[in-house]
Amino acid sequence: MKETLILILTSRVTWIAIELIIAGVLLFFVVKNSKRNKALKAEIDKKTSAYQYQELDEMLKNKKRGNR
């Protein structure tokens, strides 16, 4: 009886440990992917804002030429 209880408890603890390891690995990949997505979004925003400033600069130059 005692050996059976120890065996059940051991296997239950083993499965809980395995599930926690799997959850940790999945969480690691989710966080890693999230950081990569944030970095890509920041790069896209930087390029977009640079393009918008360039476009605005061209509009202002054209406006100045038109006023002369």
C-alpha positions as CSV (number, residue, x, y, z in Angstrom):
1,M,0.0,0.0,0.0
2,K,2.7,2.4,1.0
3,E,4.8,1.6,-2.2
4,T,1.7,2.2,-4.4
5,L,1.1,5.6,-2.7
6,I,4.7,6.6,-3.2
7,L,4.6,5.4,-6.9
8,I,1.4,7.4,-7.6
9,L,2.8,10.5,-5.8
10,T,6.1,10.2,-7.7
11,S,4.5,9.9,-11.0
12,R,2.1,12.8,-10.3
13,V,5.0,15.0,-9.3
14,T,6.9,13.9,-12.4
15,W,4.1,14.8,-14.7
16,I,3.6,18.2,-12.9
17,A,7.4,18.9,-13.4
18,I,7.2,17.9,-17.1
19,E,4.2,20.2,-17.6
20,L,6.0,23.1,-15.9
21,I,9.0,22.6,-18.1
22,I,6.9,22.6,-21.2
23,A,5.0,25.7,-20.0
24,G,8.3,27.4,-19.3
25,V,9.7,26.6,-22.8
26,L,6.5,27.8,-24.5
27,L,6.6,31.0,-22.4
28,F,10.2,31.6,-23.4
29,F,9.3,31.4,-27.1
30,V,6.3,33.6,-26.7
31,V,8.4,36.3,-24.9
32,K,11.2,36.0,-27.5
33,N,8.7,36.3,-30.3
34,S,7.1,39.3,-28.6
35,K,10.4,41.1,-28.3
36,R,11.3,40.4,-31.9
37,N,7.9,41.7,-33.0
38,K,8.4,44.9,-31.0
39,A,11.8,45.4,-32.5
40,L,10.4,45.0,-36.0
41,K,7.5,47.4,-35.3
42,A,10.0,50.0,-34.0
43,E,12.1,49.6,-37.1
44,I,9.0,50.0,-39.3
45,D,7.8,53.0,-37.3
46,K,11.3,54.6,-37.6
47,K,11.3,54.1,-41.4
48,T,7.8,55.3,-41.8
49,S,8.4,58.5,-39.8
50,A,11.6,59.1,-41.8
51,Y,9.6,58.8,-45.0
52,Q,6.9,61.1,-43.7
53,Y,9.5,63.7,-42.7
54,Q,11.1,63.4,-46.1
55,E,7.7,63.8,-47.8
56,L,6.8,66.8,-45.5
57,D,10.2,68.4,-46.3
58,E,9.6,68.0,-50.1
59,M,6.1,69.6,-49.7
60,L,7.6,72.6,-47.8
61,K,10.3,73.0,-50.4
62,N,7.7,73.0,-53.2
63,K,5.6,75.4,-51.3
64,K,8.5,77.8,-50.9
65,R,9.3,77.6,-54.6
66,G,5.7,78.3,-55.4
67,N,5.7,81.5,-53.2
68,R,8.7,83.0,-54.8
